[in-house]
Amino acid sequence: MATLNPRAVRGACPDLLHPMQSGDGWLVRIKPPIGGLTPVGLTALAHGARRYGNGLIEATARGNLQLRGFSSASTASFADEMIDLGLAAAEPAVERIRNILVAPLAGDDPQAAPDCLAVARALEEAVNEAPDLRSLPAKFGFAVDAGGLLPLHETAADVQLWPVQGAWAVRGAGCRRALHGTAQDAVAVALRLARACVALFRHQGERRLRHIAERDEAALWTAADLRPTADASPVVSSAGQSLGSLGYGNGRGTFGLLAPFGAMDADMLVGLADLMQRIGSLSLTIGPWRSLHLRGVPDHQVAAVSAFASDRGFVKDAHDPRQRVTACAGAPACAAATVPARHDAVVLAAVLSIHGGRVHVSGCTKGCASSTPADVTFVGHGGRYALIEAGSTVDAPVVTGLDVTAAVDYLKRHHA
Ligand code: SF4
């Protein structure tokens, strides 16, 4: 039977073996394997979500799937099944630190770095086998980019690796300098930066590498005993291209989908796995935009995927207004919420035009669904919403005490 170490504190980072109590029961996260979930794995995960939890599944900005509504007993049974399938590590300390976000098309897009998956797997193996890294915060993570058609935009990951003209570059989040070298060097440098953080976090009481780098980047490189060799060039966001069909020019391509407001039920995932099997798509990855990427879709099956997406309610078009609305679960799923944030997001999205800005609906100031500013942010408080213009959940509101009807009126007058 799997060993569980429940997280009692809201804000702790849950995983499969560290479930977190929420308003609708235990919440667990599955970290998909590098290279993605196969249709078999996806089906097992979705069936488990329905059998052991309440069937609600959310894609996260770290490329994970979050499953809700478990009990402590059902979490243990589900964890056993997922470990047997190779979808989680059996050791809680390893599962906790196994946080590697990989570019969603790595290993599929012929224009992406061909060794990206090998680098990511070598990094994962090294991290798993490094007991000295287990004191890092559960939020500490790595990102491995692959370039190509859908590169990662600048992620929140603490240590970032990306391909540069046949070589690899590594930097810490917020660093202006990077270190270039071979794929093997890149893994070694990433580990050194992580080890430097173990010591720096302990001495400085810090929990994010970015904060150290922004304060004193040289101290980070010195603590890692490394000397950066190049400027870290800015990374261009590719979030806008992540939805719909993207062809590789070789008869295959990818199709990106978004679950409305990041949430779907188990039946939607089972349907997706069935579709993958029918069309010969071998794996599905999750991007940092909460998007689901069917990989290896034959060009002649694009119309079938598009029809499936419309039929099952997935967002498949960057101009779909739902794509611009972010919402957390809200009430009743989350005990901290006094407003049904996701339910209200559906109402608010319906009044947005295709040209409007981004809207964030949050059940409370914690802002689980997004920490970045939106054009309009609604934050629940005492059963009503506070409204923030051009800010995040922690900024000062311009209006408070709105019910959803008043919120709709505001959007219609100012942002529709
Ligand atoms: S932001 Fe939403 S999901 Fe997160 S704690 Fe607040 S109400 Fe709950």
Residues whose N, C-alpha, C, O or C-beta is under 5 A from the ligand:
A	BS01	SF4	C328 A329 G330 C334 A336 A337 S362 G363 C364 K366 G367 C368
